[in-house]
């Protein structure tokens, strides 16, 4: 079933995962972090993908690798 929640904005996702917005920017340029969708010039996130990415980080023992 498709997630029908509104797409997350970068400030919302940053707050949700507990990092500064700038960190999400940096991760995006390095090809890391939760996957996002470009809507025009804006980055938007599917919440299901953010949660999936977080689950993958947990599986690694909580270590962030870039």
C-alpha positions as CSV (number, residue, x, y, z in Angstrom):
1,X,0.0,0.0,0.0
2,X,1.3,3.5,-0.9
3,X,2.2,5.9,1.9
4,X,-0.4,8.8,1.5
5,X,1.2,11.1,4.1
6,X,2.4,14.4,2.7
7,X,6.1,14.4,1.7
8,X,8.5,15.6,4.4
9,X,10.3,18.8,4.0
10,X,14.0,19.0,4.9
11,X,13.5,20.9,8.2
12,X,10.9,18.3,9.2
13,X,13.1,15.4,8.4
14,X,16.1,17.0,10.1
15,X,14.1,17.5,13.3
16,X,12.7,14.0,13.1
17,X,16.1,12.3,12.9
18,X,17.7,14.8,15.2
19,X,20.3,16.4,12.9
20,X,20.8,20.0,11.7
21,X,19.4,20.7,8.2
22,X,22.9,21.4,7.0
23,X,23.8,17.8,7.8
24,X,21.1,16.6,5.4
25,X,22.5,19.0,2.8
26,X,26.0,17.6,3.3
27,X,24.8,14.0,3.2
28,X,22.8,14.7,0.0
29,X,25.9,16.0,-1.8
30,X,27.9,12.9,-0.6
31,X,25.2,10.4,-1.7
32,X,24.4,9.5,1.9
33,X,21.4,9.9,4.1
34,X,17.7,9.2,3.5
35,X,16.7,9.2,-0.2
36,X,14.8,12.2,-1.3
37,X,12.8,13.4,-4.3
38,X,13.4,16.6,-6.2
39,X,10.2,18.6,-6.7
40,X,11.4,21.6,-8.7
41,X,14.2,23.0,-6.6
42,X,13.0,21.5,-3.3
43,X,14.0,18.2,-1.7
44,X,11.1,16.1,-0.4
45,X,11.2,12.9,1.6
46,X,8.9,9.9,1.7
47,X,8.5,9.1,5.4
48,X,8.5,5.4,4.7
49,X,12.0,5.9,3.1
50,X,13.2,7.9,6.0
51,X,12.1,5.2,8.4
52,X,13.7,2.5,6.2
53,X,17.0,4.4,6.1
54,X,16.9,4.8,9.9
55,X,16.2,1.0,10.3
56,X,19.3,0.4,8.2
57,X,21.4,2.6,10.5
58,X,20.2,0.6,13.5
59,X,21.2,-2.6,11.8
60,X,24.8,-1.3,11.5
61,X,25.0,-0.9,15.3
62,X,24.1,2.8,15.2
63,X,27.4,3.9,13.6
64,X,27.1,6.5,10.9
65,X,29.4,5.8,8.0
66,X,30.0,8.1,5.0
